[in-house]
Amino acid sequence: MATEPIYLDFNATTPLDPRVARAMQPVLEQFHGNPSSSHVFGQRARQAVEAARVQVAELLGAQPENIIFTSGGTEANNHAILGAAFSAPESRRRIVTSRIEHPAVTEVCQFLERFGFVTTYVDVDAHGTVDPDTMISALDKDTALVTLMLANNEVGTLQPVSEVAAAARRLGIPSHSDCAQAVGKIPVKLDQLGVDLISVAGHKLYAPQGIGVLVMREGVSVTKLMHGAGHENGRRAGTENILEIVALGKACALANHGLEKEMQRLAGLRDTLAAGLVASLGRCQVHGHPGGPEHRLPNTLSIGFADAAAQEIMAAMPEVAVSAGAACHGDGAEMSHVLQAMGVAPEYGFGTLRISLGRTTTADQVNQAIAHIVRAVKQVREKRTG
């Protein structure tokens, strides 16, 4: 039997935590009632949903009644952005965001442009950081919403969300943050961020794919996205996904314990990985903020190798699962919009790997990964030089 590759793509999706899987088992066997039904089977299901809602709220520092379960982070982003835009006065038709947002944000903004909205994209610096003063200066009386991710999914840079949100609130402008990559990796509290809306994706914190939440600050209301019966306190129609809601609740409860220690462990492994690659390979560049945990996710390493294409490196090392910083399109490749926005030189951008560590990553795996990546990069470079 072939050896399982080393999984270092936790920013793409996390494996299901066995403790989360165990929490799901009773739901599969016993909780078959509709949470909206008044009989004992429905009540049992409703209690499970509400218990999970409390667990999510405790992790995020929110009120349980302001937790809306969704099908994932993408739906939560859509609900927040579309909901805020369509709730805004007719005079407010501007969305302010950054150039490094996930497509689940940028494509929603582009969709709103069909309805007369205008999107202002704020640039980032070479570390992938938005200047808060620049973003705040883009806010005006025409702004319907400002949306800024907390942690970039590619390079791990953290954004000044709280500063932007505070300014937006003073101006009476709703604020939203896509926190999909941050929750479970760093502390994320609604009140500390000061935003009105945050989006969470369950499969980024060891819950299954297909579950997420939209969190609202107390008193905030946006137009609902899903229409039908009065589920989720009338804010998101559709019978609740009890199985995955319970799973997300358990995942949030797990993430709420020992987070600081795990952050330190992952940052140490990431730095070991980066140091090992830089020491063994010339002409490589680490992307993202070089600062401490207040500037960068502890688990994320984005590193570019000159004279080597990311897809070729990955093909040469099936022993390690990572992501590329450039995507193939037909006969060519396109560097990610994040690296482009940061001004990364193409020679490094096209050779960029995103390596993201997680709960099951060990020091031995990191050392093995260094060896495999070094070998693969050298092999690709030798093949290119002939």
C-alpha positions in Angstrom: 0.0 0.0 0.0 1.3 3.5 -1.0 2.2 5.8 1.9 -0.3 8.6 2.5 1.1 12.0 1.4 1.9 14.5 4.1 -1.1 16.9 4.3 0.0 20.5 4.4 -3.1 22.2 2.9 -5.1 23.1 6.0 -6.1 26.5 4.6 -7.9 24.8 1.8 -9.8 22.5 4.1 -9.1 20.8 7.4 -9.7 17.1 8.0 -12.7 16.2 10.2 -11.5 16.0 13.8 -12.3 12.5 15.2 -14.0 14.1 18.2 -16.2 16.1 15.9 -17.1 12.8 14.0 -18.0 11.2 17.3 -20.3 14.0 18.2 -22.1 13.6 14.8 -22.8 9.8 15.4 -25.7 10.2 17.8 -27.3 12.7 15.4 -27.2 10.2 12.6 -28.8 7.5 14.7 -31.3 9.4 16.9 -32.0 13.0 15.8 -34.3 12.5 12.8 -37.0 15.0 13.8 -37.5 18.3 12.2 -36.3 21.1 14.6 -39.5 23.0 13.7 -41.8 20.2 14.8 -43.4 20.4 18.3 -43.3 16.7 19.1 -40.5 15.1 21.1 -38.4 14.2 18.1 -38.5 17.8 16.9 -37.8 19.1 20.4 -34.8 16.8 20.6 -33.4 18.1 17.3 -34.1 21.7 18.3 -32.2 21.3 21.6 -29.2 20.0 19.7 -29.3 22.9 17.3 -29.6 25.5 20.1 -26.8 23.8 22.1 -24.5 24.1 19.1 -25.5 27.7 18.7 -24.3 28.5 22.2 -21.0 26.7 21.5 -20.4 28.8 18.4 -21.4 32.0 20.2 -19.0 31.3 23.0 -16.1 30.9 20.6 -16.9 34.1 18.8 -18.0 36.3 21.7 -21.5 36.8 20.3 -25.0 36.3 21.5 -26.5 32.9 20.5 -29.6 34.6 19.0 -27.3 36.4 16.6 -25.8 33.3 15.1 -27.3 32.3 11.8 -26.3 28.8 10.5 -25.5 28.7 6.7 -24.3 26.2 4.2 -20.7 27.6 4.5 -18.6 30.6 4.4 -19.6 31.5 0.8 -23.3 31.7 1.7 -22.4 33.7 4.9 -20.4 36.2 2.8 -23.2 36.5 0.2 -25.8 37.0 2.9 -23.8 39.7 4.7 -22.8 41.6 1.6 -26.0 41.3 -0.4 -28.1 41.7 2.7 -26.3 44.9 3.8 -26.4 46.3 0.2 -30.1 45.8 -0.3 -30.9 47.1 3.1 -29.0 50.4 2.4 -30.8 53.6 1.5 -31.0 54.3 -2.2 -28.4 57.0 -1.9 -25.8 54.5 -0.7 -24.5 52.5 -3.7 -20.7 52.0 -2.9 -19.0 48.9 -1.5 -15.5 49.4 -0.2 -13.2 46.4 0.0 -9.6 45.3 -0.6 -7.8 43.9 -3.6 -7.0 40.6 -1.8 -10.4 39.4 -0.8 -11.6 35.8 -1.5 -13.7 35.4 -4.6 -16.7 34.7 -2.3 -16.4 38.5 -1.6 -15.2 40.0 -4.8 -17.7 38.1 -7.0 -20.5 39.2 -4.8 -19.4 42.8 -5.2 -19.2 42.4 -9.0 -22.7 40.9 -8.9 -24.0 44.0 -7.1 -22.6 46.2 -9.9 -25.4 44.9 -12.0 -27.8 46.7 -9.7 -26.0 50.1 -9.9 -23.5 49.6 -7.1 -19.9 50.7 -7.4 -17.0 48.8 -5.8 -13.9 50.6 -4.5 -10.9 48.3 -4.2 -8.2 49.4 -1.8 -4.6 48.4 -2.5 -2.3 46.5 -0.2 1.4 46.9 0.5 4.2 44.4 -0.3 3.3 42.4 2.8 -0.3 42.1 1.7 -1.6 44.6 4.4 -4.3 47.2 3.8 -3.4 50.7 5.1 -6.3 51.5 7.5 -6.1 55.2 6.8 -6.4 54.6 3.1 -9.4 52.4 3.5 -11.1 54.8 5.9 -10.5 57.7 3.5 -12.5 55.7 0.9 -15.6 55.7 3.1 -18.1 58.4 2.4 -21.8 59.2 2.5 -22.4 57.0 -0.5 -21.0 53.8 1.1 -23.4 51.0 1.8 -20.8 48.6 3.3 -17.1 48.1 4.0 -15.9 44.5 3.9 -12.4 43.5 4.8 -11.1 40.0 5.5 -9.4 39.3 8.8 -6.7 36.9 7.5 -5.7 36.4 4.0 -6.1 32.8 2.8 -2.9 32.8 0.7 -0.2 34.6 2.6 -1.7 34.7 6.1 -1.4 38.4 6.6 -3.8 39.9 9.2 -5.8 43.0 8.3 -6.6 46.1 10.5 -10.3 45.2 10.7 -10.9 46.8 14.1 -9.6 50.2 13.0 -11.6 50.2 9.8 -14.8 49.0 11.6 -14.5 51.7 14.3 -14.3 54.4 11.7 -17.2 52.9 9.7 -19.3 52.8 12.8 -18.6 56.5 13.5 -19.8 57.2 10.0 -22.9 55.0 10.3 -21.6 52.5 7.7 -22.1 48.8 8.2 -18.9 46.7 8.3 -18.3 43.0 7.5 -15.3 40.7 7.8 -14.7 37.4 6.1 -13.1 35.5 9.0 -13.1 32.1 7.4 -9.3 31.7 7.6 -9.0 33.2 11.0 -11.4 31.4 13.2 -9.8 28.4 15.0 -6.3 29.7 14.2 -6.3 32.9 16.1 -8.7 34.4 18.7 -11.7 36.0 16.9 -14.2 38.0 19.0 -17.0 40.0 17.5 -16.9 42.8 20.0 -13.1 43.1 19.8 -13.2 43.4 16.0 -16.0 45.9 16.2 -17.6 44.8 13.0 -21.3 44.3 12.4 -21.1 41.0 10.5 -18.6 38.2 10.4 -18.6 35.0 8.2 -17.2 31.6 9.3 -16.6 28.4 7.3 -16.8 25.2 9.3 -14.4 23.2 7.2 -11.6 25.6 8.0 -11.7 24.6 11.7 -12.1 20.8 11.6 -15.9 20.6 11.0 -17.4 19.1 7.8 -17.7 20.9 4.5 -21.1 22.4 4.0 -21.7 24.3 7.2 -20.9 27.9 8.3 -22.3 30.8 10.2 -23.1 34.5 9.7 -22.7 36.4 13.0 -24.5 39.7 13.6 -23.7 42.3 16.1 -26.7 43.0 18.5 -29.2 45.3 16.8 -27.9 44.7 13.3 -30.4 43.5 10.6 -29.8 42.8 6.9 -32.1 41.7 4.1 -32.3 37.9 4.1 -30.8 35.9 1.3 -32.8 32.6 1.6 -36.6 32.9 1.4 -39.2 30.4 2.6 -40.4 29.4 6.0 -39.3 31.1 9.2 -36.2 29.1 10.2 -33.2 30.7 12.0 -35.5 33.2 13.7 -36.9 34.2 10.3 -33.5 35.2 8.9 -32.5 32.2 6.9 -35.1 29.8 5.4 -34.5 26.1 5.1 -34.7 23.2 7.5 -31.6 23.2 9.7 -28.7 20.8 8.9 -28.7 19.3 12.3 -25.9 16.9 11.7 -23.4 19.5 10.6 -24.6 22.2 13.0 -23.9 19.8 15.9 -20.5 19.1 14.3 -19.7 22.8 14.0 -20.7 23.4 17.6 -18.3 20.7 18.7 -15.5 22.1 16.5 -16.0 25.5 18.0 -15.9 24.1 21.6 -12.6 22.4 20.8 -11.2 25.5 19.2 -12.0 27.4 22.4 -9.5 25.5 24.4 -5.7 25.6 24.2 -5.7 28.0 21.2 -2.7 30.1 22.4 -0.5 27.0 22.9 -1.5 25.7 19.5 -0.7 29.0 17.9 2.8 28.9 19.3 3.3 25.3 18.3 2.2 25.9 14.7 4.3 29.1 14.4 7.4 27.2 15.5 6.8 24.5 12.9 6.1 27.0 10.2 9.3 29.0 11.0 11.3 25.7 11.0 9.9 24.9 7.6 10.6 28.3 6.2 14.2 28.3 7.6 14.9 24.9 6.2 13.7 25.8 2.7 15.5 29.1 2.6 18.8 27.6 3.9 18.7 24.7 1.4 17.5 26.6 -1.7 18.7 29.9 -3.2 16.5 32.3 -5.0 13.4 31.9 -2.9 11.1 34.5 -1.3 8.7 34.3 1.6 5.5 36.3 1.0 3.4 38.0 3.7 4.1 40.0 6.8 7.4 39.2 8.5 6.1 40.3 11.9 4.8 38.3 14.8 1.4 36.7 15.6 -0.4 40.1 15.5 0.4 40.4 11.8 0.3 36.9 10.4 -1.5 33.6 10.8 0.7 31.2 12.7 0.2 28.2 10.4 0.7 29.7 7.0 3.8 29.9 4.8 3.7 31.3 1.3 7.0 30.9 -0.4 8.1 31.5 -4.0 10.9 29.8 -5.9 12.5 31.4 -8.9 13.2 29.2 -12.0 10.5 26.8 -11.0 6.7 26.7 -11.7 4.5 25.7 -8.7 2.6 23.1 -10.7 5.8 21.4 -11.8 7.1 21.4 -8.2 3.9 19.9 -6.9 4.0 17.2 -9.7 7.5 16.3 -8.6 6.6 15.8 -5.0 3.5 13.6 -4.7 4.6 12.9 -1.1 3.4 16.4 0.1 0.0 18.0 -0.5 0.1 21.8 -0.8 -1.5 24.5 -2.9 0.0 26.6 -5.7 0.1 30.4 -5.9 -0.6 30.3 -9.6 -3.4 28.6 -11.5 -3.1 26.9 -14.9 -5.4 28.3 -17.6 -5.2 26.6 -21.0 -1.7 27.0 -22.4 -0.5 29.3 -19.7 -0.7 30.2 -16.0 -2.0 33.1 -14.1 -0.5 34.4 -10.9 -2.9 34.7 -8.0 -4.7 38.1 -7.6 -3.3 38.3 -4.1 0.4 38.0 -5.2 -0.3 40.4 -8.0 -1.8 43.0 -5.6 1.3 42.6 -3.4 3.6 43.4 -6.4 5.3 40.0 -6.2 7.7 39.6 -9.1 6.5 36.9 -11.6 9.7 34.9 -11.3 8.7 34.2 -7.7 4.9 34.4 -8.1 4.7 31.6 -10.6 6.8 29.4 -8.4 4.8 30.0 -5.2 3.6 27.3 -2.9 1.1 27.9 -0.1 2.0 25.5 2.7 -0.5 25.5 5.6 -0.1 23.5 8.8 -2.7 22.2 11.2 -3.7 20.3 14.3 -2.2 17.0 13.1 1.0 18.4 11.7 4.1 17.0 13.5 7.8 18.1 13.6 8.7 14.9 11.8 6.3 15.7 9.0 7.8 19.2 8.6 11.3 17.8 8.4 10.2 15.3 5.8 8.4 18.0 3.9 11.5 20.1 3.8 13.4 17.3 2.2 10.7 16.5 -0.4 10.3 20.2 -1.4 14.0 20.8 -1.7 14.4 17.7 -3.8 11.4 18.7 -6.0 12.6 22.3 -6.6 16.1 21.2 -7.5 14.7 18.6 -9.9 12.5 21.2 -11.6 15.3 23.7 -11.9 17.7 21.1 -13.3 15.2 20.1 -15.9 14.7 23.7 -16.9 18.4 24.4 -17.3 18.9 21.2 -19.1 
